[in-house]
Amino acid sequence: MSRANLPEAQSLSLWHAVARSRRDRPPLEGRLDVDLAIVGAGFTGLSTALHAAEKGISVAILEAEIIAWGATGRNAGFVVPNFAKMDPSTILAHLGPERGERLIDFAAASADLVFDLIERHRIDCDAVQNGWIQPAHSAAAFEKVKSRAGQWADRGRPAVTLDSVSVQELTGIRGYVGGWMDRSGGVLDPVAYARGLADAAEKCGARIFEHSRVTAIEQATQGWVLKTPSGSMRAGKVLIATNAYGAGLNPVLDRTYFPLRIFQIATAPLPLGIRSRLLPGGQGVGDTRRNLLTFRFDRENRLISGGMHVVGAGADTRVPKAIWRRLATHLELPDIPPLEYAWSGIAAVEPDFLPRLINVGPGLLAGFACNGRGIAMTTATGKALGEWANGTDAVDLPLPFAPPSPMSFHNVVRYAPNVLLAWGILRDRLEWTR
């Protein structure tokens, strides 16, 4: 029986299961005073802690579970320095020239920042910066990605348009009309990367407490008090970095995004003869379909892919098997290895698909919704928030910044992405060129 058929496989990602080492951090006990308190030890919280601690700021992280427990440890490990739905031209139209240009520059440099941190702090996380490829599944999609690649190339980014032959050579998949590649993108082991950020932050003086769920955040005379079951922390500034894993910590924040459940799978390792045909350069792939096809390999040549959840019963069993069958079809693998791991996580998706900072109170921010670009965007967000911790006004940071904007009828509309996915899958099938 494959591991994916075992009940515990659904709660354990590949990255946690194969991790080479893990160092336990204690829970918070008693009282602690710091300049900056961070709720959540994912990429946003860890990157913020590192960049703030490097500036001599006293900082501590409170994590309800363990490092990288949430979306940070449940993704596929793609490092993508662009936006899920918007291109530079639409960013400028949406935000205006000043704020738009700052956000575009922020995203453009995000992957390079990730790999620079990995090199500088000697983080062992199987990082490969050979590019991220987006193949186009239809002629209309190819027109869009040609424009996208051109816009990023015009800004000096290493973006190139690919014809159908180039896409097949790079990916090993037939049938795509064309595509584009950002050579600054890549792949890594997200749990190993998160643990490396944690180690680096602690070396700079940050403190990290695991199994320390925040039960309340209360405003005090000077700053805030965070309470956990076994302790409390007083801080001048607080960052909520839980993304979709806040579990009711702030009900208003919970209504500002769509929670989208995303599944990931990993097969048993592919034989080298088959592996050499697919992604010989080791890039990551995410195509233009609405239920996008993604795939990459880990260091053991496991084939990794993901997909979203259409509303219905039995998703934990049904969706991973559907993703596995889709891989076999589109990658032309009649003897695809069996499923070895299957897991899922919750992504926070904003209506405009842009990351943002939310002003919850004086000195209290929340960073939300990286919309499928988590590793690069959250790492860069942490760098920006390090400046905020050091005194920069949040309005001067490169990310959109505003008070909470709860969605009307959130209990109903929160299911919209899952409901609309079924229609999107049908359109994908009608448009697929092969």
C-alpha positions as a Python dict, from the first residue, in 0.01 Angstrom:
ca = {
    (1, 'M'): (0, 0, 0),
    (2, 'S'): (133, 346, -85),
    (3, 'R'): (173, 606, 189),
    (4, 'A'): (-98, 817, 23),
    (5, 'N'): (-354, 550, 120),
    (6, 'L'): (-267, 573, 487),
    (7, 'P'): (-487, 802, 703),
    (8, 'E'): (-193, 994, 852),
    (9, 'A'): (-59, 1083, 505),
    (10, 'Q'): (-328, 1349, 466),
    (11, 'S'): (-198, 1555, 759),
    (12, 'L'): (172, 1521, 679),
    (13, 'S'): (331, 1687, 381),
    (14, 'L'): (613, 1528, 186),
    (15, 'W'): (848, 1798, 313),
    (16, 'H'): (780, 1728, 680),
    (17, 'A'): (799, 1353, 623),
    (18, 'V'): (1140, 1354, 452),
    (19, 'A'): (1298, 1633, 657),
    (20, 'R'): (1655, 1550, 748),
    (21, 'S'): (1643, 1714, 1088),
    (22, 'R'): (1418, 1915, 1318),
    (23, 'R'): (1502, 2106, 1632),
    (24, 'D'): (1221, 2151, 1884),
    (25, 'R'): (1153, 2497, 2022),
    (26, 'P'): (993, 2534, 2367),
    (27, 'P'): (654, 2695, 2431),
    (28, 'L'): (639, 3040, 2585),
    (29, 'E'): (645, 3025, 2965),
    (30, 'G'): (589, 3327, 3185),
    (31, 'R'): (616, 3685, 3062),
    (32, 'L'): (840, 3833, 2793),
    (33, 'D'): (881, 4192, 2668),
    (34, 'V'): (992, 4256, 2307),
    (35, 'D'): (983, 4530, 2047),
    (36, 'L'): (805, 4312, 1790),
    (37, 'A'): (581, 4009, 1845),
    (38, 'I'): (493, 3788, 1548),
    (39, 'V'): (206, 3541, 1538),
    (40, 'G'): (290, 3252, 1306),
    (41, 'A'): (619, 3081, 1211),
    (42, 'G'): (562, 3059, 837),
    (43, 'F'): (759, 3237, 567),
    (44, 'T'): (615, 3583, 644),
    (45, 'G'): (680, 3560, 1016),
    (46, 'L'): (1024, 3402, 983),
    (47, 'S'): (1144, 3645, 718),
    (48, 'T'): (1016, 3940, 921),
    (49, 'A'): (1190, 3809, 1232),
    (50, 'L'): (1517, 3764, 1047),
    (51, 'H'): (1515, 4107, 884),
    (52, 'A'): (1405, 4281, 1205),
    (53, 'A'): (1661, 4099, 1422),
    (54, 'E'): (1936, 4193, 1177),
    (55, 'K'): (1853, 4556, 1260),
    (56, 'G'): (1895, 4494, 1633),
    (57, 'I'): (1523, 4484, 1709),
    (58, 'S'): (1411, 4245, 1983),
    (59, 'V'): (1163, 4008, 1822),
    (60, 'A'): (982, 3688, 1915),
    (61, 'I'): (754, 3452, 1723),
    (62, 'L'): (460, 3266, 1875),
    (63, 'E'): (365, 2956, 1673),
    (64, 'A'): (58, 2749, 1761),
    (65, 'E'): (206, 2426, 1623),
    (66, 'I'): (559, 2388, 1479),
    (67, 'I'): (759, 2587, 1227),
    (68, 'A'): (605, 2562, 877),
    (69, 'W'): (293, 2383, 1002),
    (70, 'G'): (50, 2580, 785),
    (71, 'A'): (62, 2676, 418),
    (72, 'T'): (440, 2725, 440),
    (73, 'G'): (492, 2351, 483),
    (74, 'R'): (206, 2238, 259),
    (75, 'N'): (291, 2395, -78),
    (76, 'A'): (486, 2252, -371),
    (77, 'G'): (802, 2458, -326),
    (78, 'F'): (777, 2690, -629),
    (79, 'V'): (961, 3024, -614),
    (80, 'V'): (770, 3254, -853),
    (81, 'P'): (850, 3628, -880),
    (82, 'N'): (526, 3753, -1037),
    (83, 'F'): (153, 3775, -973),
    (84, 'A'): (-104, 3499, -1007),
    (85, 'K'): (-356, 3697, -1211),
    (86, 'M'): (-220, 4045, -1283),
    (87, 'D'): (56, 4173, -1510),
    (88, 'P'): (248, 4501, -1468),
    (89, 'S'): (3, 4692, -1690),
    (90, 'T'): (-299, 4581, -1489),
    (91, 'I'): (-120, 4647, -1160),
    (92, 'L'): (-60, 5005, -1269),
    (93, 'A'): (-423, 5046, -1376),
    (94, 'H'): (-542, 4899, -1045),
    (95, 'L'): (-312, 5081, -801),
    (96, 'G'): (-194, 5384, -996),
    (97, 'P'): (159, 5461, -1115),
    (98, 'E'): (330, 5532, -783),
    (99, 'R'): (205, 5242, -573),
    (100, 'G'): (185, 5016, -876),
    (101, 'E'): (550, 5062, -968),
    (102, 'R'): (660, 4995, -613),
    (103, 'L'): (462, 4670, -594),
    (104, 'I'): (592, 4557, -934),
    (105, 'D'): (954, 4619, -830),
    (106, 'F'): (883, 4438, -502),
    (107, 'A'): (762, 4127, -684),
    (108, 'A'): (1032, 4135, -953),
    (109, 'A'): (1312, 4107, -697),
    (110, 'S'): (1139, 3852, -472),
    (111, 'A'): (1288, 3530, -612),
    (112, 'D'): (1640, 3672, -617),
    (113, 'L'): (1592, 3768, -252),
    (114, 'V'): (1497, 3408, -164),
    (115, 'F'): (1802, 3257, -330),
    (116, 'D'): (2032, 3529, -193),
    (117, 'L'): (1914, 3451, 162),
    (118, 'I'): (1971, 3081, 100),
    (119, 'E'): (2327, 3146, -13),
    (120, 'R'): (2407, 3404, 255),
    (121, 'H'): (2279, 3190, 543),
    (122, 'R'): (2389, 2858, 391),
    (123, 'I'): (2040, 2709, 408),
    (124, 'D'): (2037, 2347, 292),
    (125, 'C'): (1698, 2323, 117),
    (126, 'D'): (1767, 2169, -227),
    (127, 'A'): (1727, 2510, -394),
    (128, 'V'): (1750, 2526, -774),
    (129, 'Q'): (1726, 2865, -947),
    (130, 'N'): (1690, 2749, -1307),
    (131, 'G'): (1363, 2923, -1382),
    (132, 'W'): (985, 2896, -1361),
    (133, 'I'): (792, 2803, -1676),
    (134, 'Q'): (431, 2888, -1761),
    (135, 'P'): (313, 2696, -2070),
    (136, 'A'): (3, 2821, -2254),
    (137, 'H'): (-275, 2566, -2299),
    (138, 'S'): (-455, 2759, -2577),
    (139, 'A'): (-391, 3019, -2846),
    (140, 'A'): (-569, 3287, -2641),
    (141, 'A'): (-361, 3201, -2336),
    (142, 'F'): (-42, 3222, -2543),
    (143, 'E'): (-127, 3578, -2649),
    (144, 'K'): (-160, 3671, -2283),
    (145, 'V'): (168, 3512, -2178),
    (146, 'K'): (354, 3672, -2467),
    (147, 'S'): (235, 4009, -2340),
    (148, 'R'): (324, 3909, -1983),
    (149, 'A'): (678, 3803, -2074),
    (150, 'G'): (729, 4119, -2278),
    (151, 'Q'): (618, 4344, -1994),
    (152, 'W'): (858, 4183, -1748),
    (153, 'A'): (1142, 4177, -2003),
    (154, 'D'): (1090, 4549, -2069),
    (155, 'R'): (1159, 4602, -1699),
    (156, 'G'): (1492, 4425, -1721),
    (157, 'R'): (1376, 4093, -1583),
    (158, 'P'): (1512, 3762, -1723),
    (159, 'A'): (1180, 3678, -1892),
    (160, 'V'): (1165, 3505, -2231),
    (161, 'T'): (882, 3394, -2458),
    (162, 'L'): (887, 3027, -2557),
    (163, 'D'): (745, 2870, -2872),
    (164, 'S'): (580, 2528, -2866),
    (165, 'V'): (903, 2348, -2955),
    (166, 'S'): (1093, 2520, -2673),
    (167, 'V'): (821, 2437, -2422),
    (168, 'Q'): (832, 2071, -2521),
    (169, 'E'): (1211, 2062, -2499),
    (170, 'L'): (1213, 2223, -2156),
    (171, 'T'): (918, 2038, -2003),
    (172, 'G'): (890, 1714, -2198),
    (173, 'I'): (517, 1775, -2258),
    (174, 'R'): (357, 1787, -2604),
    (175, 'G'): (62, 2003, -2704),
    (176, 'Y'): (129, 2346, -2554),
    (177, 'V'): (99, 2640, -2794),
    (178, 'G'): (394, 2817, -2633),
    (179, 'G'): (470, 2982, -2304),
    (180, 'W'): (719, 3193, -2114),
    (181, 'M'): (988, 3154, -1851),
    (182, 'D'): (1125, 3377, -1577),
    (183, 'R'): (1480, 3256, -1527),
    (184, 'S'): (1500, 3404, -1177),
    (185, 'G'): (1237, 3159, -1048),
    (186, 'G'): (1302, 2810, -921),
    (187, 'V'): (1216, 2539, -670),
    (188, 'L'): (1316, 2437, -319),
    (189, 'D'): (1216, 2229, -18),
    (190, 'P'): (986, 2472, 167),
    (191, 'V'): (1012, 2313, 512),
    (192, 'A'): (1393, 2303, 497),
    (193, 'Y'): (1392, 2665, 378),
    (194, 'A'): (1163, 2771, 664),
    (195, 'R'): (1380, 2594, 919),
    (196, 'G'): (1685, 2764, 772),
    (197, 'L'): (1520, 3104, 807),
    (198, 'A'): (1434, 3017, 1167),
    (199, 'D'): (1794, 2921, 1245),
    (200, 'A'): (1923, 3240, 1081),
    (201, 'A'): (1676, 3456, 1272),
    (202, 'E'): (1775, 3297, 1603),
    (203, 'K'): (2142, 3355, 1530),
    (204, 'C'): (2056, 3724, 1497),
    (205, 'G'): (1878, 3724, 1834),
    (206, 'A'): (1517, 3640, 1752),
    (207, 'R'): (1329, 3399, 1976),
    (208, 'I'): (1084, 3137, 1847),
    (209, 'F'): (827, 2960, 2062),
    (210, 'E'): (641, 2656, 1927),
    (211, 'H'): (316, 2510, 2067),
    (212, 'S'): (227, 2861, 2184),
    (213, 'R'): (-117, 2937, 2044),
    (214, 'V'): (-216, 3301, 2086),
    (215, 'T'): (-554, 3314, 2257),
    (216, 'A'): (-589, 3693, 2276),
    (217, 'I'): (-425, 4014, 2155),
    (218, 'E'): (-514, 4305, 2384),
    (219, 'Q'): (-418, 4669, 2351),
    (220, 'A'): (-212, 4801, 2641),
    (221, 'T'): (-91, 5144, 2749),
    (222, 'Q'): (220, 5112, 2534),
    (223, 'G'): (166, 4854, 2263),
    (224, 'W'): (-3, 4517, 2294),
    (225, 'V'): (-22, 4208, 2516),
    (226, 'L'): (-44, 3863, 2358),
    (227, 'K'): (-168, 3578, 2572),
    (228, 'T'): (-95, 3207, 2534),
    (229, 'P'): (-201, 2914, 2757),
    (230, 'S'): (125, 2929, 2952),
    (231, 'G'): (252, 3283, 2915),
    (232, 'S'): (215, 3637, 2790),
    (233, 'M'): (417, 3871, 2572),
    (234, 'R'): (418, 4250, 2572),
    (235, 'A'): (525, 4417, 2245),
    (236, 'G'): (534, 4763, 2099),
    (237, 'K'): (435, 4625, 1758),
    (238, 'V'): (258, 4307, 1652),
    (239, 'L'): (242, 4125, 1320),
    (240, 'I'): (-29, 3866, 1254),
    (241, 'A'): (132, 3631, 1000),
    (242, 'T'): (-109, 3338, 1006),
    (243, 'N'): (-255, 3383, 654),
    (244, 'A'): (-554, 3143, 637),
    (245, 'Y'): (-456, 2964, 960),
    (246, 'G'): (-567, 3230, 1209),
    (247, 'A'): (-846, 3007, 1344),
    (248, 'G'): (-1067, 3293, 1462),
    (249, 'L'): (-789, 3499, 1623),
    (250, 'N'): (-948, 3805, 1458),
    (251, 'P'): (-1295, 3742, 1309),
    (252, 'V'): (-1278, 4057, 1097),
    (253, 'L'): (-960, 3939, 923),
    (254, 'D'): (-1121, 3600, 859),
    (255, 'R'): (-1380, 3773, 637),
    (256, 'T'): (-1131, 3954, 414),
    (257, 'Y'): (-1025, 3660, 197),
    (258, 'F'): (-1143, 3342, 24),
    (259, 'P'): (-1002, 3027, 189),
    (260, 'L'): (-904, 2790, -93),
    (261, 'R'): (-808, 2431, -21),
    (262, 'I'): (-524, 2310, -242),
    (263, 'F'): (-404, 1951, -265),
    (264, 'Q'): (-52, 1833, -342),
    (265, 'I'): (76, 1487, -429),
    (266, 'A'): (413, 1321, -470),
    (267, 'T'): (470, 995, -655),
    (268, 'A'): (732, 738, -578),
    (269, 'P'): (1063, 826, -752),
    (270, 'L'): (1063, 803, -1131),
    (271, 'P'): (1313, 576, -1306),
    (272, 'L'): (1605, 779, -1443),
    (273, 'G'): (1521, 685, -1802),
    (274, 'I'): (1179, 850, -1774),
    (275, 'R'): (1299, 1133, -1551),
    (276, 'S'): (1550, 1251, -1812),
    (277, 'R'): (1265, 1335, -2054),
    (278, 'L'): (1076, 1556, -1811),
    (279, 'L'): (1218, 1888, -1693),
    (280, 'P'): (1583, 1805, -1762),
    (281, 'G'): (1678, 2152, -1634),
    (282, 'G'): (1500, 2107, -1302),
    (283, 'Q'): (1259, 2400, -1339),
    (284, 'G'): (910, 2431, -1195),
    (285, 'V'): (601, 2438, -1417),
    (286, 'G'): (259, 2594, -1369),
    (287, 'D'): (48, 2630, -1683),
    (288, 'T'): (-233, 2871, -1774),
    (289, 'R'): (-532, 2648, -1706),
    (290, 'R'): (-789, 2763, -1453),
    (291, 'N'): (-725, 2440, -1265),
    (292, 'L'): (-361, 2480, -1346),
    (293, 'L'): (-134, 2184, -1404),
    (294, 'T'): (181, 2213, -1196),
    (295, 'F'): (474, 1979, -1172),
    (296, 'R'): (831, 1955, -1052),
    (297, 'F'): (1071, 1699, -906),
    (298, 'D'): (1236, 1677, -567),
    (299, 'R'): (1591, 1559, -505),
    (300, 'E'): (1479, 1195, -502),
    (301, 'N'): (1305, 1233, -842),
    (302, 'R'): (957, 1218, -694),
    (303, 'L'): (705, 1383, -926),
    (304, 'I'): (512, 1654, -741),
    (305, 'S'): (189, 1817, -857),
    (306, 'G'): (-117, 1991, -717),
    (307, 'G'): (-478, 2078, -775),
    (308, 'M'): (-778, 2247, -619),
    (309, 'H'): (-1087, 2105, -453),
    (310, 'V'): (-1425, 2098, -625),
    (311, 'V'): (-1702, 2095, -364),
    (312, 'G'): (-1807, 1740, -283),
    (313, 'A'): (-1761, 1456, -39),
    (314, 'G'): (-1451, 1238, -16),
    (315, 'A'): (-1203, 1502, -129),
    (316, 'D'): (-912, 1358, 70),
    (317, 'T'): (-924, 1042, -138),
    (318, 'R'): (-1079, 1165, -463),
    (319, 'V'): (-870, 1474, -538),
    (320, 'P'): (-520, 1323, -498),
    (321, 'K'): (-616, 1032, -724),
    (322, 'A'): (-754, 1275, -984),
    (323, 'I'): (-429, 1475, -979),
    (324, 'W'): (-228, 1153, -1019),
    (325, 'R'): (-439, 1042, -1316),
    (326, 'R'): (-406, 1384, -1478),
    (327, 'L'): (-28, 1365, -1449),
    (328, 'A'): (-27, 1025, -1614),
    (329, 'T'): (-232, 1159, -1905),
    (330, 'H'): (-65, 1494, -1969),
    (331, 'L'): (290, 1379, -1907),
    (332, 'E'): (230, 1062, -2111),
    (333, 'L'): (331, 828, -1831),
    (334, 'P'): (135, 504, -1874),
    (335, 'D'): (352, 346, -1602),
    (336, 'I'): (348, 643, -1365),
    (337, 'P'): (482, 544, -1021),
    (338, 'P'): (223, 508, -743),
    (339, 'L'): (123, 786, -510),
    (340, 'E'): (360, 808, -217),
    (341, 'Y'): (238, 1123, -38),
    (342, 'A'): (-79, 1330, -52),
    (343, 'W'): (-154, 1638, 157),
    (344, 'S'): (-346, 1964, 146),
    (345, 'G'): (-333, 2320, 276),
    (346, 'I'): (-544, 2635, 282),
    (347, 'A'): (-446, 2939, 76),
    (348, 'A'): (-587, 3285, 147),
    (349, 'V'): (-702, 3446, -177),
    (350, 'E'): (-792, 3813, -205),
    (351, 'P'): (-1061, 3929, -452),
    (352, 'D'): (-796, 4114, -657),
    (353, 'F'): (-534, 3837, -617),
    (354, 'L'): (-278, 4079, -472),
    (355, 'P'): (-86, 4055, -145),
    (356, 'R'): (-164, 4318, 115),
    (357, 'L'): (-98, 4452, 461),
    (358, 'I'): (-402, 4516, 679),
    (359, 'N'): (-407, 4786, 945),
    (360, 'V'): (-572, 4618, 1244),
    (361, 'G'): (-480, 4884, 1500),
    (362, 'P'): (-197, 5119, 1605),
    (363, 'G'): (120, 4915, 1568),
    (364, 'L'): (-79, 4602, 1476),
    (365, 'L'): (-56, 4469, 1119),
    (366, 'A'): (-165, 4154, 938),
    (367, 'G'): (0, 4026, 621),
    (368, 'F'): (-239, 3831, 399),
    (369, 'A'): (-307, 3653, 74),
    (370, 'C'): (-8, 3578, -143),
    (371, 'N'): (-242, 3403, -385),
    (372, 'G'): (-27, 3112, -495),
    (373, 'R'): (304, 3301, -492),
    (374, 'G'): (379, 3239, -127),
    (375, 'I'): (750, 3162, -103),
    (376, 'A'): (878, 3461, -299),
    (377, 'M'): (610, 3711, -193),
    (378, 'T'): (617, 3627, 177),
    (379, 'T'): (995, 3636, 196),
    (380, 'A'): (993, 3980, 35),
    (381, 'T'): (707, 4088, 261),
    (382, 'G'): (920, 3998, 560),
    (383, 'K'): (1200, 4220, 435),
    (384, 'A'): (957, 4511, 399),
    (385, 'L'): (810, 4448, 743),
    (386, 'G'): (1158, 4453, 890),
    (387, 'E'): (1167, 4817, 779),
    (388, 'W'): (829, 4876, 946),
    (389, 'A'): (962, 4724, 1268),
    (390, 'N'): (1253, 4967, 1243),
    (391, 'G'): (1029, 5272, 1220),
    (392, 'T'): (915, 5305, 858),
    (393, 'D'): (548, 5395, 828),
    (394, 'A'): (346, 5104, 690),
    (395, 'V'): (194, 5330, 426),
    (396, 'D'): (543, 5376, 280),
    (397, 'L'): (599, 5002, 230),
    (398, 'P'): (562, 4862, -124),
    (399, 'L'): (255, 4649, -52),
    (400, 'P'): (-107, 4766, -58),
    (401, 'F'): (-200, 4887, 291),
    (402, 'A'): (-549, 4958, 424),
    (403, 'P'): (-792, 4885, 709),
    (404, 'P'): (-977, 4553, 698),
    (405, 'S'): (-1239, 4528, 424),
    (406, 'P'): (-1467, 4235, 513),
    (407, 'M'): (-1662, 4078, 226),
    (408, 'S'): (-2039, 4105, 226),
    (409, 'F'): (-2213, 3770, 279),
    (410, 'H'): (-1875, 3611, 343),
    (411, 'N'): (-2025, 3286, 473),
    (412, 'V'): (-2170, 3233, 125),
    (413, 'V'): (-1917, 3388, -114),
    (414, 'R'): (-1621, 3218, 59),
    (415, 'Y'): (-1713, 2904, -135),
    (416, 'A'): (-1719, 3080, -474),
    (417, 'P'): (-1370, 2971, -593),
    (418, 'N'): (-1449, 2605, -530),
    (419, 'V'): (-1792, 2624, -692),
    (420, 'L'): (-1660, 2804, -1001),
    (421, 'L'): (-1374, 2557, -1038),
    (422, 'A'): (-1600, 2292, -1194),
    (423, 'W'): (-1692, 2532, -1476),
    (424, 'G'): (-1325, 2625, -1514),
    (425, 'I'): (-1222, 2261, -1550),
    (426, 'L'): (-1478, 2212, -1829),
    (427, 'R'): (-1347, 2518, -2014),
    (428, 'D'): (-989, 2395, -1974),
    (429, 'R'): (-1082, 2066, -2140),
    (430, 'L'): (-1253, 2241, -2431),
    (431, 'E'): (-953, 2470, -2486),
    (432, 'W'): (-673, 2215, -2453),
    (433, 'T'): (-507, 2197, -2792),
    (434, 'R'): (-364, 1846, -2795),
}
